[in-house]
Amino acid sequence: MSDAASIGDLARRARWRLPGFAFGFLDGGSGEEGGLRRNRDRLEAVVLAPKACGGVKPETTATLFGRDYRLPFGAAPVGMGNLLWPGADLMVARQAARLGFPVVASTVATTPLEEIAEAAGGNAWFQLYVSREERINRDLLARAWAAGIRELVVTVDVPVAGDRRRDVRNRFILPFRPGPRFVAQVATAPLWALETLRAGSPGFPNLARYVGEVDGKTLAGFISSQIKDDLAWDDIKALRDLWQGRMLVKGVMTAPDAKAALDVGADGVWVSNHGGRQLDAAPAAIDSLAAIRAALGNGAVVVMDGGIRSGEDVVRAGAVGADFVFCGRAFYYGAAAAGEAGAARAADLLAADLRRTLIQIGCPSWMALDDGWLWK
Ligand SMILES: Cc1cc2nc3c(=O)[nH]c(=O)nc-3n(C[C@H](O)[C@H](O)[C@H](O)COP(=O)(O)O)c2cc1C
């Protein structure tokens, strides 16, 4: 794995190892994928000021909600992760334990939140897709709490499923009916097929207890009937009152929404356009981050994701105003490219590049990073 020099290299290997529909699900965005491209283009447009004779040995610890993480980035929630490679969710969670960063277990993860929490060694958070049924929300939160999780992330940017055209073209739509195209794609990915056969097809264990065994055939109906498509700030407030730990609202892209989230008692805002998978015309996450940081000032906790593919990108986001940064695809490209070793490689590449970048700009620590390190 040591010859994979970047997250992009891992993505290229993942494309080669996965059947087309699985890679398309991981890699794709919504609509014509303008939001997906914009996340990258605008991040790359962030230019840092190099510093000669800086001589720093940077400290990468990030303190968030009273906890010290050894690295200022974490793994964003990813649903259907084990479809990308069997066992991928736990491979990613183990990197969180090994390197000391948070991993967020998704409501629609293919691994029970309890198992992710255990593998992450105290570094797991939980992401909630709010259900119409209060008993399900309550139960999920109680389970997360019992598993030792203290950070809750409530996702608010899926009032309707995104227009995922790659999935449509690959017939990877629910209810899933395997056809000739599926068989042809699987035939090009023998190792994936073998491993998936051995592991069994991925399900949705967090939700299974509420609907019986949820599989590809019943999930579409279940999710569309359960996901609260008329979510209001009052609902977020109700969750705030229910959850004793820290709570972030994920999928916020504008200053008024960021303020609304804080007004109902959120401890922080997670700026995200869902990795370009929801509103295609959404702004780039890095641009929203700048606008939201400017509107909220330095006191508020603002984290971000979207397009992060290197430690340098993490530093770019930090300089623009992020307290903490998350990666969705990066870790799963790694796991899909080479299993556990690939997930580890993704994490190591990000960590090494982060340190290298801080040295090159002469920044002594993640916590010291601010817009003073931007090229002006
Ligand atoms: C395959 C895949 C599945 C995802 N599933 C979820 C999910 O279950 N819940 C959620 O809040 N966000 C989900 N996201 C969005 C990520 O949490 C994150 O916002 C996004 O991936 C960040 O962009 P990046 O992939 O460019 O790093 C998913 C993203 C991908 C790529």
The ligand as an SDF file (V2000), in Angstrom:
LIG
                    3D

 31 33  0  0  0  0  0  0  0  0999 V2000
  -21.1660    6.7800    0.3010 C   0  0  0  0  0  0  0  0  0  0  0  0
  -21.5820    7.9030    1.1930 C   0  0  0  0  0  0  0  0  0  0  0  0
  -22.5520    7.6950    2.1540 C   0  0  0  0  0  0  0  0  0  0  0  0
  -22.9300    8.7340    3.0190 C   0  0  0  0  0  0  0  0  0  0  0  0
  -23.8390    8.4930    4.0160 N   0  0  0  0  0  0  0  0  0  0  0  0
  -24.1510    9.4760    4.8810 C   0  0  0  0  0  0  0  0  0  0  0  0
  -25.0040    9.2190    5.9790 C   0  0  0  0  0  0  0  0  0  0  0  0
  -25.4660    8.1090    6.1900 O   0  0  0  0  0  0  0  0  0  0  0  0
  -25.2950   10.2530    6.8080 N   0  0  0  0  0  0  0  0  0  0  0  0
  -24.7870   11.5240    6.6250 C   0  0  0  0  0  0  0  0  0  0  0  0
  -25.0790   12.4340    7.4050 O   0  0  0  0  0  0  0  0  0  0  0  0
  -23.9540   11.7800    5.6040 N   0  0  0  0  0  0  0  0  0  0  0  0
  -23.6150   10.7860    4.7440 C   0  0  0  0  0  0  0  0  0  0  0  0
  -22.7320   11.0500    3.7300 N   0  0  0  0  0  0  0  0  0  0  0  0
  -22.1010   12.3760    3.6250 C   0  0  0  0  0  0  0  0  0  0  0  0
  -20.7940   12.4010    4.4300 C   0  0  0  0  0  0  0  0  0  0  0  0
  -21.0530   12.3030    5.8100 O   0  0  0  0  0  0  0  0  0  0  0  0
  -20.0120   13.6790    4.1840 C   0  0  0  0  0  0  0  0  0  0  0  0
  -20.8390   14.7950    4.4200 O   0  0  0  0  0  0  0  0  0  0  0  0
  -19.4140   13.7740    2.7810 C   0  0  0  0  0  0  0  0  0  0  0  0
  -19.0080   12.5120    2.3180 O   0  0  0  0  0  0  0  0  0  0  0  0
  -18.2220   14.7370    2.7920 C   0  0  0  0  0  0  0  0  0  0  0  0
  -17.6610   14.8800    1.5300 O   0  0  0  0  0  0  0  0  0  0  0  0
  -16.3540   14.0450    1.0410 P   0  0  0  0  0  0  0  0  0  0  0  0
  -16.8330   12.6770    0.7330 O   0  0  0  0  0  0  0  0  0  0  0  0
  -15.9300   14.7920   -0.1580 O   0  0  0  0  0  0  0  0  0  0  0  0
  -15.3400   14.0560    2.1560 O   0  0  0  0  0  0  0  0  0  0  0  0
  -22.3420   10.0160    2.8670 C   0  0  0  0  0  0  0  0  0  0  0  0
  -21.3680   10.2240    1.8920 C   0  0  0  0  0  0  0  0  0  0  0  0
  -20.9720    9.1910    1.0650 C   0  0  0  0  0  0  0  0  0  0  0  0
  -19.8970    9.4310    0.0550 C   0  0  0  0  0  0  0  0  0  0  0  0
  1  2  1  0
  2  3  1  0
  2 30  2  0
  3  4  2  0
  4  5  1  0
  4 28  1  0
  5  6  2  0
  6  7  1  0
  6 13  1  0
  7  8  2  0
  7  9  1  0
  9 10  1  0
 10 11  2  0
 10 12  1  0
 12 13  2  0
 13 14  1  0
 14 15  1  0
 14 28  1  0
 15 16  1  0
 16 17  1  0
 16 18  1  0
 18 19  1  0
 18 20  1  0
 20 21  1  0
 20 22  1  0
 22 23  1  0
 23 24  1  0
 24 25  2  0
 24 26  1  0
 24 27  1  0
 28 29  2  0
 29 30  1  0
 30 31  1  0
M  END
$$$$
